[in-house]
Amino acid sequence: MESMLNKLKSTVTKVTADVTSAVMGNPVTREFDVGRHIASGGNGLAWKIFHGTKKSTKQEVAVFVFDKKLIDKYQKFEKDQIIDSLKRGVQQLTRLRHPRLLTVQHPLEESRDCLAFCTEPVFASLANVLGNWENLPSSISPDIKDYKLYDVETKYGLLQVSEGLSFLHSSVKMVHGNVTPENIILNKSGAWKIMGFDFCVSSSNPSEQEPKFPCKEWDPNLPSLCLPNPEYLAPEYILSVSCETASDMYSLGAVIYAVFNRGKPVFEVNKQDIYRSFSRQLDQLSRLGSSSLTSIPEEVREHVKLLLNVTPTVRPDADQMTKIPFFDDVGAVTLQYFDTLFQRDNLQKSQFFKGLPKVLPKLPKRVIVQRILPCLTSEFVNPDMVPFVLPNVLLIAEECTKEEYVRLILPELGPVFKQQEPVQILLIFLQKMDLLLTKTPPDEIKNSVLPMVYRALEAPSIQIQELCLNIIPTFANLIDYPSMKNALIPRIKNACLQTSSLAIPSKEPAVLMGILGIYKCTFTHKKLGITKEQLAGKVLPHLIPLSIENNLNLNQFSSFIAVIKEMLSRLESEHRTKLEQLHMMQEQQRSLEIGNQMNASEETSVTHAGSQQIDKVFNNIGADLLTGGESENKEDGLQNKQKRVSLTLEEKQKLAKEQEQAQKLKSQQPLKPQVHTPIAPSKQTKDLTDTLMDNITSLTSLSVSTPKLSASSTFTSVPSTGLNMMFSTPIDNSKRNLTNGLNANMGFQTSGFSMPVNPNQNFFSSASTAGVTTMTLGAAPTLSSYSPLSVPPAAVKQAQQRPADMSALNNLFGPQKPKVSMNQLSQQKPNQWLNQFVPPQGSPGVGSAAMGAQVNVMGQAAFGMQGNPFFNPQNFAQPPTTMASSSSASNDLKDLFG
């Protein structure tokens, strides 16, 4: 490996040294950079050809250099002759301008060491191509070493040489004098160009007369570089010392022979005995038959034989040679047309470019790339011709490698990508989009190709939009994902929504199924997907109307329904899951709120227990007098429930409902009793002794029977307060949890019970023991509970401290109770007073029921329950009907009657 590198290094160093030494100090190097040695040409292949570049424009050129070291062996006058001959040839070439002549870019420059001039880019000389590698680098380029001429190249090359000679002979009136493979140069495009005018002869006659060309006699003593190549020289040069245009045609025949015989000439000439060699050659030429020209194609064989004829007048002229059938090849004619393209108008060009795609497949790739492609791309400057040229360029691109496409074609397509007019340019590019995306580098695709597609989607031409939409699926897999998502699809959407073409938003089955396919692909795609909001709001409202289009068949309709059902199923599943999660979260939040409320209510009840007890006493004063321990049990039960730590969801819901009901009842405006200021008792005492004694006497004459007591009808003694008579149990206000209104647990005797009375029995055992000893009451029906009535606790306390004022109760509970003053009571007889409570015997209702009714009326009147809107007899439990004897009865009567 190291040895190979060293060898390569030495080779490069040697070549660089050769180049440096060859052109060092030459004025050509001021404007041009000289590169590697690529070929040799000119008379004797004396000119070394280098690759060069113009410094100012970076234009590619070929630098021809003649190293004066080659003639060091000659004497000075011989050197001068050689230099003069070389100079004359270059100067003559510089003055002549024709497509078939080598174009000089920079004139000849001389320095102490070399001669140099610059021409158009060159590949090699025909001699190099035919295998003559004289004056080439030791390492011959594979491009030259392996170069093989195609038939079309040979035909057209010979045609070009013929056309060049025709120009010299007809227009310039000049004989080239040295038409050889060394003086035929193949430029970079493969065109054959004539050079080497060292021995040219111009006509000595005026242009209007028959041209006459003077000729010099052959001097064998001159250096070889001062003489033409005798192997391609016409016999008349040597034998008759004459020349004419036909002499060049003989040389052309010899060149044709050499081309088809691997570079070998017709005859080999002994330069030391040139005359004898030519005399022998003349004899052979006179007997030259077709058998000697077997290597030459048959179509041109006879013409070559004519060109090699001894008699100059028999030889065809250059113009005649350009018209022979051999050059009527399709490829040769095509190449010839390209060379004359600048002379054609647009109509002729367009017709030619239209037929070119049929010809291109018949031509070799090298010919197409080197000869045709540059001519085509040069027409891109003409916008009107681009639609005709572009299809041929893209057809050539298909046959090129990616490297060739990037190097030769893509730079020329760059400006065309940006052209918007004419519109056919976009159509052509869209049709070949797969080719562009395959061979164009990613950066160029992003910067040049895809922007062109975007312009096509936004173009005003509906035809372009439709074509673009039709062909996008063919190359969609070649577009990268970000470009597809962010640039291409949004423009396709806008084109479909904004276009006026019926073909794009069509309701044809193919379009509808395409829409369904897009929805289904997006719906099932792992990365894309469709949310349930989009399904409900946009997708399903769009798909369902499409599913019932009349153009759809049964299978297509079934496909629509299947996708719609799948979408609905997912929509239902996702939304149901969401609602279930929300429901669970709400229940958890509600449980937390109830727990916080319970904790807060417990703290509030402990903190404000005193004030609440006072409110309850005042609100429930009336009801608490009528209820027993049932309210206490319910309140205690409610408190116990509130103190329970762990509750089930149903218990919490029930507790919440109870709290709501309690809150509603509490928010109602209670019926509060009227507050009357008690009238202070008169200081003047009344003597009621006589009246009282008369009444007691009347009462003692009555006898009270003492039947067997019933467990459910016994009245026990009550505390000494006028409001507590006829209750089954003593009332302990300190233990009752009063709320607003009457207590629901209190019971009161209805009018259905009776109290039998014996008129001979006394109610009181003695004068000192006042009160009822025993009373047997009839069974009364169950009474309904009353709604609680809020009574301030202070009223209870006041009632226990002083006798009740019946006038206040009369004013408070209404006019149902008959108002009887103490004076009227004293004036009545005992029987009359008692008859207010007990009806006489024999009257309807006499008995326990009647007695119960009277007592009921008395009780209702005493407590003001009759006519009270809160009073409901059904709210009262069945009271006991027996009252026990009490020692405080007289005190109760005293309190009752003042």
Disulfide bonds with the S-S distance in Angstrom:
none
